[in-house]
Amino acid sequence: MGAYLRAQSENGKIILRIEDLDTPRCKSENTAMILEDLEVLGFRFSGDVVYQSRNLVHYQKILDRLYEEGLTYFCSCTRHDLKERACQCFLNRQTPKDHASVRFLPKLSLDESFDDLLYGKIYVDKISEHIVLKRSDNIFAYNFACVIDDIDEGVTEIVRGSDLIELTPIQNLLYKSLNCKIPHYVHLPLIEMTEGKKYSKQNHAQAALSLGTPQQVLLKALKLLGQNTLSLNEKMKPEEILFYAQRGFDLKAIPKKSVIYNDLT
Ligand SMILES: [Zn+2]
């Protein structure tokens, strides 16, 4: 909702991307349900839905290029190894091999801070630079794939949950290493089920539409985003609610602290 209203209110386009890289976990019936729910809630996106699972050849091409430029290395450390000691695999860059993860070996210096349009300047400490770009089970890392997609799709502003703040400096370093312009960021507070536990499917949260009518769900989300809902009501169509909500959208009204979910009533 936050990303949608922000894009609409700035006359931007918003892309719907299904981040289904973890194929064993991402079932197509779940995707169909997500698309259907978004439709019922009145969300309309620009262009076709983008599926990361259909872009694997392209990710590999970029990864190969980074390897040729000396910007990645293969790591054979097991989880157990990494508990005992830090990975040293970059000391002798191995030739490509199976059952190894591919890690980022940046040459440029990392900027630990970035500007966020809601939070202002954000500083992230304790960043591990050698992030995994492709896992040893051959699954591309989300951190890598979404940067590539954002570059390809010409994304100029990223609006996402504040749980991804810590990743931002390293993603920015990826942009720089690929000679691409760093986008603007808006990180949004999270909705939490209880303190520190994000309201999400992985924490067994209920689907939004099981909590009330589409209108009730939209109005609740707007309130959680700190938006003024006085001129809106449950009799409006979902599309109408979104239309008026984007007209009055106020980025600065969004609370900076995560909110604990409570009932719709
Ligand atoms: Zn290693």
Residues whose N, C-alpha, C, O or C-beta is under 5 A from the ligand:
A	BS01	ZN	C75 S76 C77 C87 Q88 C89
